[in-house]
Amino acid sequence: MTVPAATPSILTEILAHKREEVAKRKAAVPLSELEEQIRHGPRLRPFLERLCDHGQIHLIAEVKRASPSKGVLRADFDPVAIAQIYAAEGATAISVLADEKYFQGHLDHLRQIRRRVDLPLLCKDFIVDVYQIYEARAAGADSVLLIADCLDQRALKTLFEAALRLGMIPLVELHDPAHLPRVLDLKPPLIGINNRNLHTFSVDLDHAIRLREKIPPEVVVVAESGIRRRQDIERLAQAGINAVLVGETLMTAPDIGQAVRHLLGFDDNPQPPAAS
């Protein structure tokens, strides 16, 4: 999850606002209602399993209208149309921003995409409460993002176990290598490495490569941030990275479909393979 640069308090601000926001939603819609929606909602799609094919590196393409640092990324923002392009061009899964205040996202985007696109969906938000995991699952998410850098170990474990109870394998993300031991303590099958420093906003593609060496080979690893070219993906694949999560590179491209084809190496193939 990308956050603004050069403002040490911004992450604290975002998390504080998120807790207030969630408290209001909990008061408006009880957990029991979300549980009922989940019982009668769509079945889970296999998010982790889709990323486990070791024959290729997979693309998790992100639907993201804005970022706190760059503002609106795409003026002609249609979440369903964008997701349909991703699916048609060979993405393996789709990440959907749900944060409203800082990223202009919404759970409704996830609901709309779920109805129209047959790919696993990751709900990407600053998750600080188990309630949000139920919200995401009720909206049609197949996985959720948990940011280790934003959570103490007790909260991280609680949220991780809550996602598992709902049948979801969460994507546990970290940037700071100091958090890797406690992430590994969860024994997660899926880990995300954010190449972007949450405080300085600097990006280092080699960060994921260095950390991959410290993660058991059976764990599926997703590299996030700073991935702009096919050559970036090839370097990551050679280092044992299983998937990449790409947002701004795609959202700011004049032709989203062409950008996806470039990243996946389909530039010379007008009909890329269907998403696995």
Disulfide bonds with the S-S distance in Angstrom:
none
